[in-house]
Amino acid sequence: MEAVKKQDSIGLRISSENKEIIRMAAEYTGQDLTSYLVSTALDKAKKDIIEHQEMQALLLSKRDFEKVEKEIAKPSAANVKLKKAFKAHSKKFEE
């Protein structure tokens, strides 16, 4: 015997005008209102999650932020590699 999955529900209140717009969009896409709302909300939720995760990947940890802040306040002297890189860059873009 197959187990039936329990489903949750979400209740919301919207204006009649907004409901009609959503109902029309659902109809145009061949979906009932509930299917349209769920699929649209899931698409947006997945995009928002990915965007949040990408932003989190760009954020520095407190330790890393302190390193950057310290370097900005008192920069290290340019080493040989950095001097060579600046020289190569200058030559490339002066031509």
N, C-alpha and C positions, 0 to 999 in steps of 0.2 A: 504494500500500500504506500503510495507516494505522499510525503508530507506537504502540506499546503503552507507556503510562506506567508507570514503575517505582514500586512502592509500598514504603514502609518498614513495619516492624513494631515493635510495642511489646510487651514481655513484662512481666508483673506477677504477683505472688503475693499471693493473698488467702485468707482463711479460707473453708472450705466453706460456712459459714453466710452470709457476705457474698456469695459467688458465687451461692448459691441465691436470695437476695433480689434480686440484680441480674437473674438469669435470669428470675425471675417477672415483674419489671417489664418486661423486654424482651418476654416472651411477651404480657403484657397490652396492650402497645402495638403488637403485631404485627410486632416486629422480631426479628432474630436477635441473639445476644449481642454480637457485634462491632459491628453497626450501632447497637445501643442505646448501647454504651459510647462509640463515636466521636461520635454525635450529642449525647449528654449532656455529654461532655467538651468538645466544641466550643461548645455553648451556654454552659456555665460559663466557658470560656476567653474568649469574646467579651465576656461581662458583666464579667469581671475586667479585661480590657484597657480597656474603656470607663471603668470605675470608676477605674483607675489614671490614665488620661489626664485625667479630670475632676479628680482630686486634683492632678495636676501643673499643671493650669491655674490652680489656686488658690494654688499655692506662689509665693512671691516670689523673685526673683533675689537674689543676695547684695547687689547694689547697691541694689535697692529695699528690702530688709530693713534695710540700714544707714540709709537715708533715714527709714524709719518709726521705727527705734530712736532716731535723732537727734531727730526731732520729738517723740517721747514724753519724752525726757530734757530737752529744752529747747523747749517749744512756742512756735510763732510767735504774735505778738499777733494778736488777732482783727481782721480788716479790716472795712470797711463792709459788704460783702456778707454776711459771716458774722454780723455783729451784726443785720442786717435779717432774716436767716433765723431766728435765735434769737427775735427779737421776734415774727415772724409765727407761729412754732411755738407760742410761749407764748400768744399771743392765741387761736389755734385750739383749744388744748387746755385753756384756762382756762374757756372758756364752758360 
